[in-house]
C-alpha cells in the first residue's frame, strides 16, 4: 500500500480543515496518513478535530512545518 501524504503547507483555513475531514473520512480502520501543515491556526483546528474523532495522532514539529501522522482506530465488536 502506498503511503498517504496530504501536503497542506500552501493551504490556509478553512480549506486545510475541509481537506483533512475529507481525507480522514476516506481512511479505513487501521490505515494512516501523514498531514503536512505550515499554518499554526490550521494546525490547531486540525488537532482539535482529530481529538474528537476515532483517530490517533502523532505530531512532529519541523523548522518550517508540522507533520501529523493520523491513524484511524480499529474497531472491535465483542
LINCORJO-V135652 format. One line per field, one symbol per residue. ss: DSSP state (H for helix, E for strand, - for the rest). phi: phi as a letter, one per 30 degrees, with the letter a starting at -180 (. if undefined). burial: b if it has 9 or more other ideal C-beta (glycine too) atoms within 8 Angstrom, else e. A space follows every 10 residues. Layout:
BEGIN
ss: ???
phi: ???
burial: ???
END
This chain:
BEGIN
ss: ---EEEE--- ----HHHHHH HHHHHH---- -EEEEEE--H HHHHHHHHHH H---EEEEEE E----EEEEE EE------
phi: .ddcbcccdc cbdcdedddd edddddddei dbbcccbcde ddeddddddd dccdbcbbcb ccdbaccccc bdddcccc
burial: eeebebebbe bebebbbebb bebbeebeee bbbbbbbbbe ebbebbbebb eeeebebeee eeeeebbbbb bbeeeeee
END
